[in-house]
């Protein structure tokens, strides 16, 4: 699918301003949409909407379908009468510049628990009907998710394979007994997901009505400690006890000399094929209920993926194996029709990856920070003169340094190559020069991280691949956003026909 010429901004909702420790779906999110309109941007790209996992990563969620409860706007719950004014008084230790997950998670969860209890005690007929409809519509994943999260708490957050065998292996009687014994807690998880979905639907409607589309993110792999792996063990490479034998990652690359050992279980693709890729079809269907366009992370894994023995400490020792290839996307297209999907084709891209992407006319990604090196190679695929139109160009992604941080670390030779290519001055406004280059390119879509729009340094980067702790924490404040930022984006949008 080819996209209309447009541009947008990359910002995860947790990075939004707000009083309760992390950004959420409250007023700041609506204000950001309105700011995008002022800046004549048509796209808001986000990271995965699921809950955070190890290292606070949104790419290691406990469910492929559930929303991140940290994003729930607590003030909206107060409007329903489920929280008091006192509940909304922020913790004095919260930071406006960083998400302190260690403080934010228990604080927000305690308030969600109180809201759920009040909801159960004073439920209105309208809310009861809406909640029941939500539970029915999402039963295919919600039942397993709510029970999994409850059991995860009950067993001290041990790996599910270490639970009592009847629960780990999903014996029907054990599941029924657990559901009955923990009905109140299961209801809490369902209530919280209902709140997330309600609020997200309203925010997305606000964006769409103003001409802004949401670009979502679907990680190719899911976390081992997740409801879906537990519920559908036959679809993953697990041993008889439910433990992963091989795991996902990538070999040594630009980001890490030892590769990236992600730790996700790998799919048993033969089992997915045997059921006509039904699990994947449902996953894609559900994410398109939340967003308008989907970026599929690590697209190359569908052509071939890096298999790492679970016993290995890093990703150096592994092997490439063939993925499902065209069969998966043919099944998705047959069930759901042609969909607006972006293929994240970064890393070691081989001809079979390109062939798979081209077969379904999926736009690939180009990163301007990858376009320059000291040898001045003008055949580099990331240089704008080598793009084709069916492309999404970024100055950098959530995994890159900010453009100002990248520039500060660049060698003199590489800096000179950049300046020669861009035909600019001394690079003092290099972030705007790269945003201009992206906007002017033939790529149908240009996305700019908000950090680059604001010209922020490396201390504001979102993630550093290969490091498990201390990331995903960045937040901005409205005091950092000046009129010139929207004016410049609007100017580029008009100048390069991206309005």
N, C-alpha and C positions, 0 to 999 in steps of 0.2 A: 504494500500500500504506500503510495506517495503522499507526503504531507504538504499542506499549503505552506507557503513561505511565512515564517513566524519566528519570534524569539521569546525568551522567557528567562526566569531566574530560578536557580536551585537553592532551596532552603527547606530544611526539615522542620516540622512544626515545633519540635522540642527546643529549637533555637530562637523561637519568638520571645519577645518580652512578656512579662506577666509577674504577678506578685507571689505565685505559689511554687517557686523553685525551679520550674521548667516551663517552656512554652506549651500552650494547650490550644484547644479549639474554641477559646473564648474571644473576647473583643479584639485582641491583637491580631488574631488570624483573619478576622474580617477586615481590619484596618490594612493588613498586608495585601489582601486581595484588591482593596480600593487603591492602594499605592501602586500596585502593578498596572491598574487601569490608567492611573495618572501618567505612569511611565510608558504607556502604550505597549505593554508586554501582554502577550496572549497565552503564555504558558507558565504554570507554577509546577516545577519539578520537586518531588519529595523523595525521601528514602522509604524503605518498607514501613508500612503502617502497623506491623505486628509488634507485640511486646518485646522488650529487650531481653537478651540472654547473657551468657558469660562475657565479661568485659563491657557490659552495657551496650552491646552491639545490637542494632535492629535487624541484623542479618542472621541472628541466632534465636529466633523467637520460639516460644513454647507452642506455637500453633501457626500453621500456614494460612489460617482463615481468621483468627481472632484479632481484634484491634488492640492497640497499646493503651492500657488503662491510665497511664500517666498523662495522656492527652485529654482526658475528660475535663471539661470546664466545670469546676466545682461551684462557681457562682450560678450556673444554670440549674444545678441541683438545689441550691438554696431557693431559687425562684419557685421551685415545686414544693417547697416546705420541708425538704428532706435534710437540710442542714441549717444551722443557726448562724447568726452574724459572727459569733465567737469562733465557729469552726473555720471561718475564712481568714482569720488573723494569721498572717504568714509567720513562719519560724524566723527568728532574728538571725539565724545563721545562713539563711538562703542567700545565694549570690545572683546578682543581675547579669554577671558575665559568664558564669559556668553553671552547669547542672551538677550539683553534688548528689549523685544518685543514692549514696549511702544515707543521706538525710531525707531526700525527696520521696523515695519509694515508701518507707514506712509511714511518713506523714500523710501522703496522699491516700495510701491504702486504708489507713485508719478512718479517714473521712468517707471513703467509699463504703466501708463496712457500716458506718453509722447511717449513711443515706439509704443503704439497702434495707436496714432494719426498719427505718421509718417508712420506707416505701411499702414494706410488707404489712405494717400496722395500719397505715392510712391510705390504702390504694384506692384511687378513684375508678369509676367504671370505665372511663375513657382510657386511662393508663393501663388498666388491667387488660382491656381488649387489645391495645397496641402491643403490650408486652407479650401476650399470648400469640399474637400474629407473628411477631418477631421470632419467638421460639419455634413456632411451627415452620416458618419459612427457612430457618437456618438449622433445623434439627439434624441435618446430615452431618454437620461438624460440631454443633454446639453441645450436643449431649456428651460426646466423647471428651470434648475440651473441658467442660465443667467438672466432669468426674475426674479427669486426669489432674487438673489443677488442685482439686480437693485431696486426692490421694498423694500428690506430690508434697503437699503441706503435711499430711498425716505421717508421712514416712521420712520427715526431716530432709526433704529435697535430695534423697539418695537417687541414683540412677534407677529408672523404673524396673530394670532387669534385676535389681537387688530387692525389690518388693517381695512379699510372700508369693510363692509360685502361682497360686490360683489367680491372684490379681495381675501379676506380670504376664501370665499367659492367657488372661482374659476368660477364665472359666465363668460360664454364664451365671451360676449360682453366686459366686463370689462377687460379681459385678452387681447383681441385684441386691445383695445384702449390703454392699457398700453404698449403693444409691439410696437405700432406705435409711441407713444409719446416719448418713451425712446430707440429708435432703436440704437442710437449711443452708449449709455452706455451698452446695451445688447451686441453689437458687441465687446466692450472692454472685457467683461468677456469671450466671446468665443475666442477672440484672445489670452488672457492670458492662457487659458486652452490648446490651440493649442501649445503655446510655451512650456508649461510644458511637454506635451505629447511627443513633438518632442525631447526635450532634454533628457527626461527619457528613451525613446526608444534607443537613441544613447548610453547612459551610460550603459543600460542593455546589449546591443549588445557587447559593449567593455568588459563587465564582462564575458558574456557567451563565447565569443571567446577565453577567457583566462582560461576557465574551472571553473569560479566562478558563482554559482547560487545565485539568490536573494530570500531570505526568507521574504515574506511580512507578513502583519498583518491585519486581518479583525476583527474589533470590532463586537461583536454580535449585539449590539444595536447601534442606530444612534441618533443624537441630535434632540431634539424637533424643534429647530430653524434651520431646514434644508429643502432643496428643496424637498426631497423625502417625508417627513412627510406632508408638505404642499400639494404636488402634489397627494399623494395617502392616503388621510386621512382615507379612509375606512379600510386600512390595520393596523391601530393602535388604541389603546384603548383611544379614545377621546370622549368628549361629543358633543352635537349638535353644540356647538360654537367652536369646534376645540381644546378645552383645555384638557390636559391630566388628567384623573381621577386617574390613578395609574401609578407608575413610577418604574424604575429598580434600583437595588442595590444588596447588599449582607448583610446577618445578621452579627452580631459581629464575628470577626475572629482574626487571627494572627496580622493583621495590625491595627485593630481599635476595641475598646471596644463598640462603638456605631454602628458598622457596617459601610458600605459605601453607602451613599445615592447618587447614580449617577445622578438621575434626568431624565434619558432618558425615553421617552414613551415606553410602552410595546407593543408588537405585538398583533394584533387580529388574533391569529393563525387559527381560523375557516375561516376567510376571505382569508388567504394565501392558506389554503388547498383547498378552493373552486375554486381557479384559478390555481390549480396544482403547487403551489409554484413558479409561473412564475417570480415574483419579485426577489426571492432569486436566482433562476437559472441565471437570468441576472446579478445580483450582483456578483456572483461567476465567471461567464464567464468574466466579465470585469476586475476583479482583476487578473485573470490569463493571461490577456493580458499585465499586468504590471510586474508580478513576476513569478518565477518558482515554488515556494512552498508557501503555505499559512498556517500561524498559525491562527486558529480561536480562538479569545479571548473569555473567559468565556464559554467554550464548555458545561459545566454542565447545562447552561441555556436551552439547547435543550432538555435535559431530564426533568428538572424541574427548575423553576426560582422563585426568591424571589420578590413577589409583595408588594409594599409599597404604602399606600394611599398617594396621592399627597400632602395632607395637613400635613403630618408628618414631623417634623424637622430633623429626623435622620432615620436610617434604623432598629431600634430595633423592632418596631411594624410592622410586615408584615406577609406574609404567603407563603408557597411553593405551587406552582401550576404546573401541568404537562405541559411540552413543546411539540413540535411536534414529537419528537422522531425519529424513523427510517424513517417515511414517508417522511420527508424533505430530508434526505440524499439519499433515494431511488429515489426521483424525480430528484435530482441533478445528481446522477450517471446515470440515464436513459437518461438525456439530454446531459451530458457532458462527460460521461465515468468516469473511475476510475481516481481520482486526487490525487496529493501529498499534503495531508492536515495534519497538526499537530494539535492535540486537546489540547488546554490549559485546563488541568483538575486539576487545583489547587483549594484550598478551601475545602468546605464541600462536599466531594465526596461520593456518595451513590452507592449501587450496580447497580442501573439502569443506572447511568452515565458510569460506567465501562462496563456494558453490551452493551450500545450503541456504545461506542468507539471500543470495540472488534468486534462487528458485522460488522463494516466496516474496520477493521484492521488499525485503525488510531493510530499512535504513540502518546503516552501521554508525559507529561513533569515531570521531576524530578529536584528539586532544592537542591543543596548540602548544602546551608545554613539552610535548613529545616531538615537536616538529623540528627542533633545533639541536645541533650538536657541533662539536668543534671542527669536524671535517667538512662542514658546509654542504652536505649531500642534498642536492636539489631534487632528488628522486624520492625523498622521504615522503611516505604516504600521508603524513600528518600536516605537511605544508599545504596551505589553501589552494595553490595552483594545481595540486594533484587530486582535488576532490571531484566527486560527481555530485549531482544535485540531491540524490537520495541519501543524504547524510545528515547526522546531527553533530554539530561542532560545539566544543566546550573550550573555554580557556583552561580549565582543569575540572576535575570531579571532586567528590567528597574524599577520595583517597589521595588526591594530590595536595602538595603544599599550596598555599595561596599564591597568586601570581607575584605579589610583592615579595613574599618569602622565597619563591623560586628564583626571582631575579637577584635577590641579595646573595644567593648561594651560587649563581652562575659564574663560570670562569670568564675572564676578559675576552678570550677568543669567541666563546659562545655569545656573549653579550654583543660583540661586534657583528656577528652573523645576524642576530635578531634585529639590530638597528639597521643594518644594510638591507635586510629583507623588507622591513616595515617602512623604510625610508623616513625614519623619525629622528628626533634629536638625541638627547642624552639618556632617555629612558626613565626620566623622573616620574612620568605618568604611564609607565609600562602597562599597568592594568587596563587603562583606557585604550591604549594602542592595540592590545590583544583583543579586547572587546570589539573594537572597530574592525580588526581583521576578520574576526569571526562573523560579525554582522555583514561585512561586505562580501564575504565568500559566496560561492554558488550553492553552498549547503542549504537545503530547504529550512532547516531548523538550527537555531543558535541558542545555546543555554549558557548563562553566566552565573556562577556561584555568587551569592550576595557578598561574600567576603571580598571578591574581586571588584564588584561594583563600588564597594566602600573603600577600596584601596588598602585593605588591612594586611598586616604582616603575618609571619609564620606562626606566631603565638595564637592565631585565630583559626588555624586549620582544624578540620573536623575529625580526620582519622589519619593514622599512619599504619598502613598494612604491615602485618607481621608482628606488631606489638599488641599484646592482649589487654593492656590496662591503660587508663588515663586518657581515653579518647571519647568521641561522640558527645562532648560536654559543652561545646561552644554555644554562646548566646550573644545576641546583639541588643542594643538599646535604641530607641527611637531618636535619642539625642545624637547618635552617630549618622543618622540619615538626614542629609541636607537637600534643599530643593534642587541643587545642581545634579544630584544623582539621578533623579527622575527625569530632569530636563535633558541630560546627556543621553540616557537610554531612549527617550522619546525621539530625540534628534536622529540617532542612529536608525531607529525604527522607520522613521520617515524617509531618511536619506537612502536607505538600502531596501526599501519596500518590505518591511517586516511588520508593519502596523496591523 
